[in-house]
Amino acid sequence: MHRRMTAALAVGVAGTLAFAGCSSSTGAATDTTTVTIWHYWDGTNADTFDAMVDSYNASHPGVKIVTTNVPNADFLTKLRASATSKTLPDVAIGDLVWVPQIAQIGSLANLSTLLPADTLSDINPALTGFGTIDGSQVSVPVSANNLGYMYNKTLFQKAGLDPDKPPTTWDELKADAKKILDTTGMPGYDLYTQAGDNGEGLTWNFQVNLWQAGGEFLTADNSAAAFNTPEGAKALQYWVDLISSGASPYARWGEFEKGQGGSAQEGSWMVGIWAADPPFEFGAAQVPYPKDGAPATNLGGEQAMVFQNSDAKTKAAADFLGWFLQPAQVTDWSEKTGMLPVLNSVATGSDYLGWVDKTQPLLRPFVEQMAVAHARPNTPLYPQISLAFAQQIEKALAGEATVSDALAAAEKAVNAVIAKG
């Protein structure tokens, strides 16, 4: 999933920074502080970010932002190597779930003391909450995405379903998915049923339904599994029922994207990917939830972290992030990249929503879901936890274990990862 994810930056420290006597270059009439930023964006996202950096540099003569693209697959490895050689970048922009791991690599600045309070209070709280470690705001979001319900309108019509009325509840989704299977022979709802080599596809998708049922994945302090509950059983039984009915295949995920499935839980980035040349006529909606539950989705995106390489560089980096997180820049970035706004004022503002309705109307459900979005646990052990969880839950989806046995085994496996540390 993360292979498609790409994202953004934003907001400003008041005043003009004058870095006399603390610059990275000496002997110049006007001292300039150079700030290096590592990110993994490519294509439109990288081009847009570089253009915004150029704009900042042109209007801030005391600071020079220099960007470096580091491939996603190599990012953490190269960051650890740079820490060993004492050549860490000043800013690292990486996947949201990397924040706790990066916090162990080098000393991160507490951004709550460097960014304006009104900027921090405007950011989606699930995103700032994820970046809070031991009481310090060690990261801020620069982009966001989430999971929604996407469906094939052509298959809906063939099944006798109204293509303009997607399901809103679990029961409706199960009924629609079964009807698509019965009338077209194609799966009605594509589930992420296999753990694979990292587990995150299954785990990230399942967490949405777990939260909708009222459950939690880990305890508040991330010290133990919290999903082996009636709420967790309800969410897993929902998946098992879909597979048992045949509406969802126990198979490699991806039939929906090939046009061979009726619907799926998909990322907001797919709206932009398919905008120019859609493989079929598709619709988008918020993720259906149980009648006695609550709406929820799972957040993704990138966060920015500032290494404390020097006081001057830390202040300059914070100034850039402050500028980037201003509403004008967040709006510009979101419209040009298709990323979801990290600021509540932009996500609910008439200017941005007017742009969405005019140019990307299928993005609207994802934008509206930001108000009910959850973030994954911010623990450096999350990658191992995700895999351990998925490997056990897959057994229930494959019919090799009961719901209760799979949850108990997953709880034991996750707690073992946490205990080992």
C-alpha positions as CSV (number, residue, x, y, z in Angstrom):
1,M,0.0,0.0,0.0
2,H,2.7,2.4,0.9
3,R,4.1,2.1,-2.5
4,R,1.6,4.7,-3.8
5,M,1.7,6.9,-1.0
6,T,3.2,10.3,-1.4
7,A,2.6,13.6,0.3
8,A,3.3,17.1,1.6
9,L,4.3,20.0,3.9
10,A,3.4,23.4,5.7
11,V,3.1,26.7,8.4
12,G,5.2,29.6,9.8
13,V,7.2,31.0,12.6
14,A,6.4,34.7,12.9
15,G,9.0,37.2,11.9
16,T,12.0,37.2,9.6
17,L,14.8,35.0,10.7
18,A,18.2,36.8,10.9
19,F,20.9,34.3,11.4
20,A,23.9,36.6,11.8
21,G,26.8,34.8,13.3
22,C,25.2,31.3,13.2
23,S,25.3,30.5,9.6
24,S,26.6,27.6,7.6
25,S,28.6,30.0,5.4
26,T,30.9,32.7,6.7
27,G,32.3,35.9,5.4
28,A,29.3,36.8,3.4
29,A,27.5,40.2,3.7
30,T,24.3,38.3,4.5
31,D,24.7,35.0,6.3
32,T,22.7,32.1,4.9
33,T,21.6,29.0,6.8
34,T,21.4,25.9,4.7
35,V,18.8,23.3,5.6
36,T,18.9,19.8,4.0
37,I,15.7,17.9,3.6
38,W,15.4,14.2,2.7
39,H,12.2,12.9,1.3
40,Y,11.1,10.0,-1.0
41,W,8.6,11.7,-3.2
42,D,8.9,11.4,-7.0
43,G,6.9,12.5,-10.0
44,T,4.3,15.2,-9.5
45,N,4.8,15.2,-5.7
46,A,8.5,15.8,-6.0
47,D,8.1,18.5,-8.7
48,T,5.5,20.3,-6.6
49,F,7.6,20.2,-3.5
50,D,10.7,21.4,-5.2
51,A,8.7,24.3,-6.8
52,M,7.4,25.3,-3.3
53,V,10.9,25.1,-1.9
54,D,12.1,27.4,-4.7
55,S,9.3,29.8,-3.7
56,Y,10.3,29.7,-0.1
57,N,14.0,30.2,-0.9
58,A,13.2,33.2,-3.1
59,S,11.2,34.9,-0.3
60,H,13.6,34.0,2.6
61,P,17.1,35.2,1.7
62,G,18.5,34.1,5.1
63,V,17.7,30.4,4.5
64,K,18.5,28.0,1.7
65,I,16.5,24.8,1.6
66,V,18.2,21.9,-0.3
67,T,16.2,18.8,-1.0
68,T,17.4,15.2,-1.6
69,N,15.3,12.4,-2.9
70,V,16.0,9.1,-1.2
71,P,14.1,6.0,-2.4
72,N,11.4,4.8,-0.1
73,A,13.0,1.3,0.2
74,D,16.4,2.8,1.2
75,F,15.2,5.6,3.4
76,L,15.6,4.2,6.9
77,T,18.8,2.3,6.0
78,K,20.5,5.5,4.7
79,L,19.2,7.5,7.6
80,R,20.7,5.1,10.1
81,A,24.0,5.2,8.1
82,S,24.0,9.0,8.2
83,A,23.6,8.9,11.9
84,T,26.6,6.7,12.3
85,S,28.7,9.0,10.1
86,K,27.2,12.1,11.8
87,T,25.8,13.4,8.5
88,L,22.1,13.4,9.4
89,P,20.0,15.7,7.2
90,D,18.3,18.6,9.0
91,V,14.8,17.4,8.1
92,A,13.5,13.9,7.3
93,I,10.1,13.5,5.7
94,G,9.0,9.9,5.8
95,D,6.0,7.6,6.2
96,L,3.9,8.3,9.3
97,V,4.6,4.9,10.8
98,W,8.4,5.5,10.7
99,V,8.3,8.4,13.2
100,P,9.0,6.3,16.3
101,Q,11.8,4.5,14.6
102,I,13.4,7.8,13.3
103,A,13.1,9.2,16.9
104,Q,15.5,6.5,17.9
105,I,18.0,7.4,15.2
106,G,18.8,10.9,16.3
107,S,17.8,13.7,18.6
108,L,14.6,15.3,17.3
109,A,13.5,18.9,18.0
110,N,10.3,19.5,20.0
111,L,8.3,21.3,17.4
112,S,5.6,22.5,19.9
113,T,8.1,25.2,21.0
114,L,9.1,26.1,17.5
115,L,5.8,26.3,15.5
116,P,3.0,28.7,16.1
117,A,0.3,27.4,18.5
118,D,-2.5,28.3,16.1
119,T,-0.8,26.2,13.4
120,L,-0.5,23.1,15.7
121,S,-4.1,23.5,16.9
122,D,-5.3,23.6,13.3
123,I,-3.7,20.3,12.4
124,N,-5.9,17.1,12.5
125,P,-5.4,15.9,16.1
126,A,-5.0,12.3,15.1
127,L,-1.9,13.4,13.1
128,T,-0.4,15.6,15.8
129,G,-1.2,12.9,18.4
130,F,0.8,10.3,16.4
131,G,3.8,12.7,16.4
132,T,3.8,13.1,20.1
133,I,6.4,11.0,21.9
134,D,7.1,11.4,25.7
135,G,5.3,14.7,25.7
136,S,7.3,16.2,22.8
137,Q,5.9,17.0,19.3
138,V,8.7,15.3,17.4
139,S,6.9,15.4,14.1
140,V,4.2,17.2,12.2
141,P,2.2,16.0,9.2
142,V,3.0,17.4,5.8
143,S,0.5,15.1,3.9
144,A,-2.4,12.8,4.6
145,N,-4.4,10.1,3.0
146,N,-7.0,7.6,4.2
147,L,-9.0,4.5,3.2
148,G,-12.5,4.8,1.7
149,Y,-15.0,2.6,-0.1
150,M,-14.6,2.4,-3.9
151,Y,-16.8,0.5,-6.3
152,N,-17.3,-0.5,-9.9
153,K,-20.4,1.3,-11.2
154,T,-20.7,-1.0,-14.2
155,L,-20.8,-4.1,-12.0
156,F,-23.3,-2.4,-9.7
157,Q,-25.6,-1.9,-12.6
158,K,-25.2,-5.4,-13.9
159,A,-26.2,-6.7,-10.5
160,G,-29.3,-4.5,-10.4
161,L,-27.9,-2.2,-7.8
162,D,-28.1,1.6,-8.0
163,P,-24.7,2.9,-8.9
164,D,-25.4,6.2,-7.2
165,K,-26.3,4.5,-3.9
166,P,-23.3,2.7,-2.4
167,P,-23.7,0.8,0.8
168,T,-23.5,2.7,4.1
169,T,-23.6,-0.2,6.6
170,W,-21.8,-3.6,7.0
171,D,-25.1,-5.4,6.3
172,E,-25.7,-3.4,3.1
173,L,-22.1,-4.1,1.9
174,K,-22.5,-7.8,2.5
175,A,-25.8,-7.9,0.7
176,D,-24.5,-5.9,-2.3
177,A,-21.3,-7.9,-2.5
178,K,-23.2,-11.2,-2.5
179,K,-25.6,-9.9,-5.2
180,I,-22.7,-8.9,-7.4
181,L,-21.2,-12.4,-7.0
182,D,-24.5,-14.1,-7.8
183,T,-25.3,-12.1,-10.9
184,T,-21.8,-11.5,-12.4
185,G,-19.7,-14.4,-11.0
186,M,-17.1,-11.8,-9.8
187,P,-16.3,-11.1,-6.1
188,G,-18.3,-8.3,-4.7
189,Y,-15.8,-7.0,-2.2
190,D,-12.0,-7.3,-2.4
191,L,-10.5,-8.0,1.1
192,Y,-6.8,-7.9,2.0
193,T,-6.7,-11.5,3.2
194,Q,-3.0,-12.5,3.2
195,A,-0.2,-11.3,5.5
196,G,2.5,-11.3,2.8
197,D,6.0,-10.3,3.8
198,N,5.1,-7.4,6.1
199,G,1.4,-7.9,7.2
200,E,0.5,-4.2,6.9
201,G,-1.9,-4.5,4.0
202,L,-4.1,-6.8,6.1
203,T,-3.5,-5.0,9.4
204,W,-4.1,-1.5,8.1
205,N,-7.4,-2.5,6.4
206,F,-8.6,-4.5,9.4
207,Q,-8.0,-1.7,11.9
208,V,-10.7,0.4,10.1
209,N,-13.4,-2.2,10.9
210,L,-12.0,-2.8,14.4
211,W,-12.3,0.9,15.2
212,Q,-15.8,1.0,13.7
213,A,-16.9,-1.8,16.0
214,G,-15.6,0.1,19.0
215,G,-12.4,-1.7,19.5
216,E,-8.7,-0.7,19.8
217,F,-5.6,-2.3,18.4
218,L,-3.2,-1.7,21.3
219,T,-3.6,-0.3,24.8
220,A,-3.2,3.5,25.1
221,D,0.5,3.2,26.2
222,N,1.2,0.6,23.5
223,S,2.2,-1.9,26.1
224,A,-0.1,-4.8,25.1
225,A,-2.6,-6.0,22.5
226,A,-6.1,-4.7,22.9
227,F,-8.0,-6.3,20.0
228,N,-9.0,-9.7,21.6
229,T,-12.3,-8.4,22.7
230,P,-16.0,-8.7,21.7
231,E,-15.4,-5.7,19.4
232,G,-12.4,-7.4,17.8
233,A,-14.4,-10.6,17.3
234,K,-17.2,-8.7,15.7
235,A,-14.8,-7.1,13.2
236,L,-13.1,-10.4,12.3
237,Q,-16.4,-12.2,12.1
238,Y,-17.5,-9.6,9.5
239,W,-14.5,-10.5,7.3
240,V,-15.0,-14.2,7.8
241,D,-18.7,-14.0,6.9
242,L,-17.8,-12.1,3.7
243,I,-15.3,-14.8,2.7
244,S,-17.6,-17.7,3.7
245,S,-20.4,-16.3,1.5
246,G,-18.0,-16.2,-1.5
247,A,-18.6,-12.4,-1.8
248,S,-15.0,-11.8,-0.8
249,P,-12.3,-14.2,-2.1
250,Y,-9.5,-15.6,0.0
251,A,-7.0,-14.7,-2.6
252,R,-4.3,-12.2,-3.4
253,W,-5.6,-8.7,-3.1
254,G,-6.2,-6.6,-6.3
255,E,-9.2,-8.0,-8.3
256,F,-11.1,-4.7,-7.9
257,E,-8.3,-2.7,-9.4
258,K,-8.3,-5.0,-12.5
259,G,-12.0,-4.5,-13.0
260,Q,-12.7,-8.0,-11.8
261,G,-14.4,-7.1,-8.5
262,G,-17.3,-5.1,-7.4
263,S,-15.7,-3.0,-4.7
264,A,-12.9,-2.6,-2.2
265,Q,-11.5,-0.5,0.6
266,E,-9.0,1.7,-1.3
267,G,-6.7,4.6,-0.6
268,S,-7.6,8.2,-1.4
269,W,-4.6,8.4,-3.7
270,M,-6.4,6.1,-6.2
271,V,-8.8,9.0,-7.1
272,G,-5.8,10.9,-8.5
273,I,-4.2,7.9,-10.1
274,W,-7.4,7.0,-12.0
275,A,-8.5,10.5,-12.7
276,A,-6.9,10.9,-16.2
277,D,-7.6,7.4,-17.5
278,P,-10.0,5.4,-15.3
279,P,-9.9,1.6,-16.0
280,F,-13.7,1.5,-15.5
281,E,-16.4,3.9,-14.2
282,F,-15.9,4.0,-10.4
283,G,-17.5,5.6,-7.5
284,A,-16.3,6.5,-4.0
285,A,-17.9,6.8,-0.6
286,Q,-17.0,6.7,3.1
287,V,-16.3,3.2,4.5
288,P,-19.6,1.5,5.5
289,Y,-19.8,0.8,9.3
290,P,-22.1,-1.3,11.5
291,K,-25.5,0.1,12.5
292,D,-24.5,0.0,16.2
293,G,-20.9,1.2,15.5
294,A,-19.3,4.5,14.4
295,P,-17.6,5.7,11.2
296,A,-13.8,5.4,11.1
297,T,-10.9,5.2,8.7
298,N,-7.2,4.7,8.9
299,L,-4.7,7.5,8.3
300,G,-1.6,7.4,6.1
301,G,0.8,10.1,4.8
302,E,4.1,11.7,5.6
303,Q,5.5,13.5,8.6
304,A,8.4,15.9,9.0
305,M,11.0,15.6,11.7
306,V,13.8,18.0,12.5
307,F,17.1,16.7,13.8
308,Q,18.9,19.0,16.3
309,N,22.0,19.5,14.2
310,S,22.5,23.1,15.4
311,D,20.3,25.9,16.8
312,A,20.5,27.9,13.6
313,K,19.5,24.9,11.4
314,T,16.7,23.8,13.8
315,K,15.2,27.3,13.8
316,A,15.5,27.6,10.0
317,A,13.9,24.2,9.5
318,A,11.0,25.1,11.8
319,D,10.5,28.4,9.9
320,F,10.2,26.5,6.6
321,L,7.7,24.0,8.1
322,G,5.8,26.9,9.6
323,W,5.6,28.5,6.1
324,F,4.6,25.2,4.5
325,L,1.8,24.6,7.0
326,Q,0.1,27.9,6.4
327,P,-3.3,27.5,4.8
328,A,-2.3,28.9,1.4
329,Q,0.6,26.4,1.1
330,V,-1.5,23.5,2.4
331,T,-4.2,24.3,-0.1
332,D,-1.7,24.6,-3.0
333,W,0.0,21.4,-2.1
334,S,-3.2,19.4,-1.7
335,E,-4.7,20.6,-5.0
336,K,-1.6,19.9,-7.0
337,T,-0.8,16.5,-5.5
338,G,-4.2,15.1,-4.5
339,M,-3.1,14.6,-0.9
340,L,-5.6,15.4,1.8
341,P,-5.2,18.6,3.8
342,V,-3.6,18.2,7.2
343,L,-5.2,21.4,8.4
344,N,-8.8,21.3,9.6
345,S,-9.4,24.9,8.4
346,V,-8.4,23.9,4.8
347,A,-10.2,20.5,4.8
348,T,-13.5,22.2,5.8
349,G,-13.0,25.5,4.0
350,S,-15.1,26.6,1.1
351,D,-12.1,27.3,-1.2
352,Y,-10.6,23.8,-1.0
353,L,-14.0,22.0,-1.0
354,G,-15.0,24.1,-4.0
355,W,-12.0,22.9,-5.8
356,V,-12.7,19.3,-4.8
357,D,-16.3,19.5,-6.0
358,K,-15.3,21.1,-9.3
359,T,-12.2,19.1,-10.2
360,Q,-12.1,15.9,-8.0
361,P,-15.6,15.2,-6.7
362,L,-14.7,11.6,-5.8
363,L,-12.2,12.9,-3.3
364,R,-14.9,14.4,-1.2
365,P,-15.8,11.3,0.9
366,F,-12.1,10.9,1.8
367,V,-11.8,14.6,2.8
368,E,-14.9,14.3,5.0
369,Q,-13.6,11.1,6.6
370,M,-10.6,13.1,8.0
371,A,-12.9,14.1,10.9
372,V,-13.3,10.4,12.0
373,A,-9.8,9.2,11.0
374,H,-7.6,7.2,13.4
375,A,-3.8,6.8,13.4
376,R,-1.9,3.5,13.9
377,P,0.0,3.0,17.2
378,N,3.1,5.2,17.4
379,T,5.6,2.5,18.6
380,P,8.9,1.6,17.0
381,L,7.8,-2.0,17.2
382,Y,4.8,-1.4,14.9
383,P,6.2,-3.2,11.8
384,Q,6.9,-6.4,13.8
385,I,3.5,-6.1,15.5
386,S,1.7,-5.7,12.3
387,L,3.2,-8.8,10.7
388,A,2.7,-10.9,13.9
389,F,-1.0,-9.9,14.0
390,A,-1.6,-10.4,10.3
391,Q,0.0,-13.9,10.2
392,Q,-2.5,-15.1,12.9
393,I,-5.6,-13.4,11.6
394,E,-5.0,-14.8,8.1
395,K,-5.6,-18.3,9.6
396,A,-9.2,-17.3,10.4
397,L,-9.7,-15.9,6.9
398,A,-8.3,-19.1,5.4
399,G,-10.6,-21.3,7.5
400,E,-7.7,-22.8,9.5
401,A,-8.7,-21.2,12.8
402,T,-11.9,-20.0,14.5
403,V,-12.3,-16.3,15.1
404,S,-11.7,-16.6,18.8
405,D,-8.6,-18.8,18.4
406,A,-7.1,-16.5,15.8
407,L,-7.6,-13.5,18.0
408,A,-6.1,-15.3,21.0
409,A,-3.1,-16.4,18.9
410,A,-2.6,-12.9,17.5
411,E,-2.8,-11.4,21.0
412,K,-0.1,-13.8,22.2
413,A,2.1,-13.1,19.2
414,V,1.8,-9.4,19.5
415,N,2.4,-9.4,23.2
416,A,5.5,-11.5,22.6
417,V,6.9,-8.9,20.2
418,I,6.2,-6.1,22.7
419,A,7.8,-8.1,25.6
420,K,10.9,-8.7,23.5
421,G,11.2,-5.0,22.7
